Amino acid sequence: MGRIIEEIYVWRLPVRLYHWINAICITVLFATGIYIASPVLVHPPGEAVWQKGMAWWRYVHFASAFIFIANFLFRMYWAVFGRDTYARFGGFRPWSPSWWGKPFREQLESYLFLRSDEPNYAGHNPVAALAHFLFIFCGSVFMILSGLAMFGENNPGGAMSTWFGWMLPLFGGSYGLHYAHHIVTWIFPFYLVVHLYAVLRHDVVDRTSVTSSIITGYKHKVEEEPT
Amino acid sequence: MQCKQTFEEVLNERGISRRSFLKYCALTAAALGLSPLMASKIAHAIETGPRTPVLWLHGLECTCCSESFIRSSHPTIEDILFNMISLDYDDILSAAAGTQLEEVRRRIMKEYKGKYILAIEGNIPTKDDGVYCLVGGDSFLNTVKETAADAAAIIAWGNCASFGCVQNAHPNPTGAAPVSDIIKNKPIVKVPGCPPIAEVMTGVIAHFHTFGTLPELDRLGRPKAFYNTRIHDKCYRRAFFDAGMFVESFDDEATKKGWCLYKMGCKGPTTYNSCSKIQWNGGTSFPIGSGHPCIGCSEPGFWDNGPFYGRLAKVPFLGSDSNADKVGIVAVGAAAAGAAAHATVTALKKAKQGGEENKDNA
């Protein structure tokens, strides 16, 4: 193997913490959510009064949802006020035609095998940034808003139902919202597959240690093997 | 015409004592969830207000709302029709028919301009100039527009008038539309249900007569007094839901024990109505009470939110009936397959590149 020729500190601790808390929350939320929609486990023995089979799954779902929300808000704070070159929103402007220009096109071409060289980015490349925006940002915002609206249904007229209840008529009522919440959750495992593949592939092809960088914070460049 | 009499006069005629009258007012206030002080306001309104004329139109419907309405037990239907509202036009319940009846409708519209309540049962087909529902020689679409023009407010009875119900379920061949799609400039109170609970229907009329305004509505236009909470949150089987004890099939032991019907497709968790509180037929029972899952009949689009006996909605996907989870699994599988294919191409490219380099070196 080649020698490490350059090390860049890319992911600072808040970003790494966010990433792993987010990963754990999404996993727990997905698992408990699917279970709440179709409770497959056999019923517990004894009287209902001693059991909390479904209540427990819902409790875990709601608790991890609030951790997920807090974590998301923290990441938004960090992206705007964090003064973190690699984690801020500054460079990401998908509404601007110039953003879709050369760097994005080159990266996409590289993914599509239309060019042989791999552009190298220390932070997120433009295609990755777009994917994170669509799946993680938009997906999270939708899941948070719809989730809080449904949480508010427990207590009509309460804070959650007042602030987020407008989601209900938007989806034609409670059923439509539950349904949308359920189907959108599938973008997360979909994204996970694409994300893991992209990260591992970058590690193998560019040899920039993307995978370990989310634990250590460092990306490095490796000297090509001497021929 | 009786409608010029006040309620007090009607009650006096029927030999109702002052004491029972005030009792009734107190009970009404309690039933509507109002403060005890409101009882005197109700009494005042009933003493002085003329009976509100109601025009009741029937469009594309099955008449189950009327069937429900005439089974109201608190108060009874006789009470409502003879003592409470002045039901001046109803082509189902009226003794008269044809020209005479249509004449009454037009007269009330003129005499009580801007003061009558228009109650609409059923919805309105809009395709082909509304030819799919003709009443009294004209399309129902025209009749509704004409009668709504001078109404004080509109009550949309049942899911048909409120949200469209079965007639505007996919593919909706007649273009059936709920009242709120046709009439935009009048206050509309939606009283959905298939049918609505009789006491909910009479409660809405009582509220309008007493206060002269529509009751407080939720985001979908339904009176909060009756549609504020979900069936699920007041369901007497809720303990079994929280415990995770579910009926798995309609003939198992859990059914006999009365466990939760969630897995049988119960729409209680997404349905807003009073079934689990007021119940039906004078408090006799309600669907979940008799062992049937809630089908969500007071919610928009409930016919398309199928199936009735399954939790997950059908999604038309690649020409077959599927559900959200199946679509999701296919999508994740496709992503995995795509990643594998991409990896293979990457490896092939690398190998080719390596081969070419070796050739160059050689």
Interface residues (C-beta under 8 A of the other chain):
Chain A: I34 A37 S38 P39 L41 H43 P44 A48 V49 W50 Q51 K52 G53 M54 A55 W56 W57 Y111 F113 S116 E153 N154 P156 G157 G165 W166 L168 P169 G172 G173 S174 Y175 G176 H178 Y179 H182 I183 T185 W186 P189 F190 V193 V194 Y197 R201 V205 T227
Chain B: R219 L220 K224 N228 T229 R230 D233 A239 F240 F241 D242 A243 G244 M245 F246 A254 W259 Y262 K263 K267 P269 T270 T271 Y272 G296 E299 P300 G301 F302 N305 R311 L312 A313 V315 A324 D325 V327 G328 I329 A331 V332 A335 A336 G338 A339 H342 A343 V345 T346 K349 K350 Q353 N361
